[in-house]
Amino acid sequence: MNGSPKTAVQRVADAVRYWSERLGGGAPLPSQEELAEQFNVSRDTVQKALKLLSEEGLIDSIRGSGTFVAGAVPDADVDGDELEPAILALGPHLDRAFQAPHVTIDFFGFTAETLAKELTPRLVRVWLTDSTPPESLHIRLLLPDMERLAVPRAVDAADDPRPLERLRGVASRSVGSLREAVEDLRSRNAVLDSSLEVRTVPMTPQVKLFVINKDLALRGWYKLVRRKVELPERSGSGMEDVDIYDFMGLDANLLLQRPHAVAESQEWFDSLWSIIAVDSKLSE
């Protein structure tokens, strides 16, 4: 390398490349307008950066739907209103949360997949941009004990361990993505007072709950569905499609709780966290 400063196009491309490597196929990326605002560049600069990444095969753009990490991309004709809950609804609340000097995020649910997809790029953005970082950031994840869950399970074989193994993999990747991003904040001296704690409880979650900065709460019901997933064959020689019962969280409707209910949500979370939850080593 010649040590010359990066161009604006390279800077934006590096940021999106970093997010793409950590979020996985199909994850939505910020819009061109959001990227232009975040990096204080023109939309033309953003378009050139995205063109580079598209040529590298890292991202895919769908007219009318947005830009996604290359891989499993949503169908172009999906109704935007159906996608607004869960995976898309959380982002604006996180953006507002990071305007506060002290950020706290408490999550209760299955795998923290939605949180990881939405929060990880925002944590990266803290040190990649010139924005003022928060003075502190503390995240607590309350996940189920994955040895004792009613679902997911195979439709034809309740004792099949593979659906739970798949769930553990999703949770491990989600927690790992968040843990790495928080550690990056500390190692880069962006937010020295930061932490990620993970605990588990012996229960099957029926709802997902986010309590943000102790003054906002979002709750969504998991949807129980029957669906096919690809799992390793029992023989270990390949993959096969298996019908399972599963809770779906990425498209669960997130309901903004009324102000008087936020304190109740925080108290409920704290009671589980302090009384029956145990420390988890997930992703470590």
Residue, then its C-alpha position, 0 to 999 in steps of 0.5 A: m500500500n502507498g499510504s495515500p488517504k482513501t477516497a470517499v468511494q473507497r470509504v463507503a465501500d469499505a463500510v458496506r463491505y464490512w457490514s455485508e461480511r457480518l450480516g449474511g445473505g439477504a440482510p437489508l443494507p441502508s438506503q442510498e440516502e441513508l449512506a449519503e447522510q451517514f458518510n456526508v457524501s453525495r448520492d453519486t459517491v454512494q452509487k459508485a461504491l455500491k457499483l464496486l461491491s455489486e461487481e465484487g458479487l457482495i451485494d444485490s440491488i432490487r428495484g423498488s425494494g432496496t440493496f441486500v447482502a448477496g445471497a437469499v434476497p427477498d422477492a421483488d414483489v413483496d409488499g413493503d407494508e408486510l416487511e415493515p414490522a420486525i426486521l425493518a421497524l427496529g432500525p429507526h428506534l435504534d438510530r434515535a437511541f444512539q443520539a443519547p449519551h448513554v445507550t442501553i438495549d435489553f432483548f428477550g427472545f429466541t436468537a437475537e437475529t433481528l437485533a444483530k442484523e439491525l444493530t451490527p451495522r450501526l455499531v460499525r458506523v460509530w467508528l467508521t463515521d465522524s459522528t459523536p459516539p455515545e459515552s456508554l453502550h450496554i447490551r443485555l441478551l436474554l435467550p432461552d436454554m436451548e436444551r429445553l424448548a417446545v419448538p423448533r421441532a421436526v413435524d414427524a420426529a419430535d426427538d430429532p435434535r437437528p432443528l435445535e442444533r440449527l437454532r443454536g447455530v443462528a443464535s451463536r452467529s447473531v451473538g458472535s456478530l454483536r460481540e465482535a462489533v462491541e469489542d471493535l468499539r473498545s479496541r478502536n477507543a470509540v466507546l470504551d464503556s461498552s459491554l455485551e452480556v448474554r444469559t439464558v432462561p429455562m423457557t420457550p419465548q412466545v414474544k420478543l421484547f426490546v427495551i431501549n434506553k429504558d424509555l422505549a419498549l417494543r414487543g412482538w409475538y412470535k408466529l408459530v408456523r410449519r415450514k421446510v428447512e434444509l438440515p444435514e442428513r442423519s447419515g451426514s452425507g448431505m442435506e435434506d428438506v425437513d418439515i418443522y414447526d418453528f417460531m418466526g421472528l424476523d416478520a413478527n409485528l413489533l408493537l410500540q408499548r405505551p409509556h406507562a408499559v415501558a417501566e413494566s417491561q423493564e421490570w419484567f426483563d430485570s426480574l428474569w435477568s436477576i432471578i432465574a437467568v444464568d450466564s451463557k457462553l454462546s459464541e465465546 
